Amino acid sequence: MEVSLNIPDELLPRLHLHKGKLAQILSLGLREIEAKPSEGFTGLADVLEFLAGLPTPEETLHLRPSSQLQAQIEQLLEKQREQGLNAEEATVWQQYEYVEHLVRKAKLSALQKQQCSCE
């Protein structure tokens, strides 16, 4: 299907760098927009925004994915074990792994801060 879009001028240079990935960009963007709010974090962007807000150590240690995000992760894990992931799914999995790494680092730092303040 052919679609025409009006793109803001400030996005054109960034989009041009990824012109071969437009379908993936749209898919990931739609996934984030369609995420239904629930308890915890519904998507990776939510987690990154939370961390960018410089939460307290206690808030960081209580960070958990929503049941919806956890289900998405488990679906990808199961598919990876059973039949393997396609290119788009592999990219999403890499994003999950990277954000999980950042969350673990944030939690370790929060735990260290908490321990220092208790001494």
Secondary structure as GFF3:
##gff-version 3
##sequence-region A 1 119
A	DSSP	three_ten_helix	9	11	.	.	.	ID=ss1
A	DSSP	alpha_helix	12	17	.	.	.	ID=ss2
A	DSSP	three_ten_helix	19	21	.	.	.	ID=ss3
A	DSSP	alpha_helix	22	34	.	.	.	ID=ss4
A	DSSP	alpha_helix	44	52	.	.	.	ID=ss5
A	DSSP	alpha_helix	57	61	.	.	.	ID=ss6
A	DSSP	alpha_helix	67	82	.	.	.	ID=ss7
A	DSSP	alpha_helix	87	118	.	.	.	ID=ss8
###
